[in-house]
Amino acid sequence: MTSPIETAIRATVTKGLGAVADFNRARLAATASKSPFLEGVHKPMDAELTLESLKVTGSIPRELDGRYLRIGPNPATPPVPAAYHWFTGDGMVHGVRLKDGQALWYRNRWIRSKAVSRALGETEAPGPRHGPSDTVNTNVLGHAGATWALVEAGGYPVRLGEDLQTLAHDPFGGTLKGGFSAHPHLDPDTGDMHAICYEGPELNTIRHVVVNPQGQVTRELPIPVHNGPSIHDCMITRSYVIILDLPVTFSMKTMLAGHAFPYRWNPDHKARVGLLPKAGTADGIIWCDVEPCYVFHPCNGFETADGKVILDVCAHDTMFADNTGGPDSRTVTFERWTIDPASKSVARRVIDADGQEFPRPNETLMGKPYRFAYTMALPKGFDAAAADQTRIYKHDLEAGTRQVHDFGEGRLPGEFVFVPRAGARAEDDGWLMGYVIDLKGETTALVILNADDFEGAPQAEVHIPHRIPPGFHGNWAPTAG
């Protein structure tokens, strides 16, 4: 437990370092640099819209009653381009409401941080804040009868209303002490959400956090680490929470230079994977060395009969090694990692060498053996600002095959999420949905595919008459029955 004296010293030092960073950020403003994440397809929207009775091509399944939600960065005021990092922009959530085979509305709303409220001339949103930033922009999901916008590295969750309005910054009713994660994973057997959380100013501790089905934190376990690793995501299996402690760590030099996202590739930081028993202690973690790489997103994980752990991931060769504005790896491959707790080793095997990201399974099988994985293709060389990839993939991990759905020239898909049919009889008995940008027309469609007819024509397209900038993560939030 940190003493009051240590807390006061840290606050004083942090304030002083922040002043240096602010000074250098102002210096960056004088440069002529641009950011590709503020232009072209990434150009931010400048207004909140409510559009009703949207045009639909095809037929929306009547079973779909809920909202498709996705969030991403969308600065409310023009930032300093040379200091801007894609991961730090003000959050904006986009949603489409489906019911009775109709698309009732589209809405987009900024997440009300203090800065956004000032920019919009509003009073601050209620609720406590935690950490140096209250920007929330990375994931949005439903849990415990509420809608939550999420971010990592220190910020509290934000609770949203049915119409996507910010209700409050909410640490799960006061039960969360530290910050949260952008990527909790729901255990389908218990209804608990598990997350591995880290905080920017705290370099030596991460935390395993569990949120129960009622939306209350029941576990907040500190875990010692070194160098302040950036742990974007984790994974669960029947017995374990899988921790990805990889060589992207906090960089004081980058922060003091005025850059908004102070994490860089650190070749001196050992790459390792931790197997934490779900109810175990930090001393019980089995740490397994792995070849240096970086993983934003695992797809799924499970345990085998011989005691090994399987983890499927999109693995980048490096990350944040050269670019201070966004992702910059040279290669990213879809891989299967076999983790051996006995030998404390990780064997990596490439499933697909083509660039891809945002892997998603049928999440009713989270932490369990599964067959199908869905990913979004990336441009060669992984230029995340490029707008020239038009495909998503379906991997059959049992057959070792891949199907491709190509949306056609000039149509840019984002992450697609799987929604199972009621009473599904097969793992891929359901739909995939996500936004697809039409670059030529500057419009967007919410596309619904039949997952078991992956290469076939879409089941439906909901037409949105403007471009939604590429964002991060989304989920289907069904209406509570």
Helices and strands as residue ranges (DSSP letters): H 4-28, G 36-38, G 40-42, E 50-52, E 56-58, E 66-73, G 81-83, G 86-88, E 91-99, E 102-110, H 114-119, E 139-143, E 146-150, E 158-160, E 166-169, E 185-186, E 193-199, E 202-211, E 217-224, E 235-236, E 240-245, E 248-250, H 252-256, E 263-265, E 272-277, G 282-284, E 286-289, E 294-303, E 309-316, E 332-340, E 345-352, E 356-360, G 363-365, E 372-377, E 391-396, E 401-406, E 411-413, E 417-420, E 430-438, E 443-450, G 451-453, E 460-464, E 474-478
